[in-house]
Amino acid sequence: MINYEKEYQNSRNVCGEPFLEIVEFFENYDDECATVLDSGCGQGRDALFIARKGHSVLGVDPA
């Protein structure tokens, strides 16, 4: 049986670094500035990375 609390605590992507797929996409994104919707943004880990790349971000999370 999976201990989800333990997995949550051990995950490097809970509040830390943005997901690799997000980084790779925006490193290769050519538009100067885009408006991005981060649906399910949680604490904003990916939204912060995207904003630092110069994009406008709207983060929405139902929790």
C-alpha positions as CSV (number, residue, x, y, z in Angstrom):
1,M,0.0,0.0,0.0
2,I,1.3,3.5,-0.9
3,N,1.8,5.9,2.0
4,Y,0.6,9.1,0.2
5,E,1.7,11.4,3.0
6,K,5.3,10.0,2.8
7,E,5.3,10.3,-1.0
8,Y,4.1,13.9,-0.7
9,Q,6.8,14.8,1.8
10,N,9.5,13.2,-0.3
11,S,8.5,14.7,-3.6
12,R,10.9,17.4,-5.0
13,N,8.0,18.9,-7.0
14,V,5.7,19.7,-4.1
15,C,6.8,23.3,-3.6
16,G,10.2,23.4,-5.2
17,E,11.4,23.3,-8.8
18,P,9.0,23.6,-11.7
19,F,8.2,20.4,-13.6
20,L,10.7,19.6,-16.3
21,E,8.1,19.6,-19.0
22,I,7.1,23.2,-18.1
23,V,10.8,24.3,-18.2
24,E,11.5,22.6,-21.5
25,F,8.3,24.1,-23.1
26,F,9.0,27.7,-22.0
27,E,12.7,27.5,-22.7
28,N,11.8,26.8,-26.4
29,Y,8.7,29.1,-26.6
30,D,9.4,31.9,-29.1
31,D,6.7,34.5,-28.3
32,E,7.9,37.4,-26.4
33,C,5.0,37.5,-23.9
34,A,2.0,35.3,-23.6
35,T,-0.9,35.1,-21.2
36,V,-0.9,31.7,-19.5
37,L,-3.6,30.0,-17.5
38,D,-2.1,27.6,-14.9
39,S,-5.1,25.5,-14.0
40,G,-4.6,23.6,-10.7
41,C,-1.6,25.8,-9.9
42,G,-1.4,24.7,-6.2
43,Q,1.2,27.0,-4.5
44,G,2.2,28.5,-7.8
45,R,5.5,26.7,-8.4
46,D,5.1,26.5,-12.2
47,A,3.3,29.9,-12.4
48,L,6.2,31.6,-10.7
49,F,8.7,30.1,-13.2
50,I,6.5,31.1,-16.2
51,A,6.1,34.7,-14.8
52,R,9.9,34.9,-14.4
53,K,10.2,34.1,-18.1
54,G,8.2,37.3,-18.8
55,H,4.7,36.0,-19.3
56,S,1.5,37.0,-17.7
57,V,0.1,34.1,-15.6
58,L,-3.3,33.5,-14.1
59,G,-3.2,30.7,-11.5
60,V,-6.5,29.0,-10.5
61,D,-6.8,26.2,-8.0
62,P,-10.0,24.8,-6.5
63,A,-8.4,23.6,-3.3
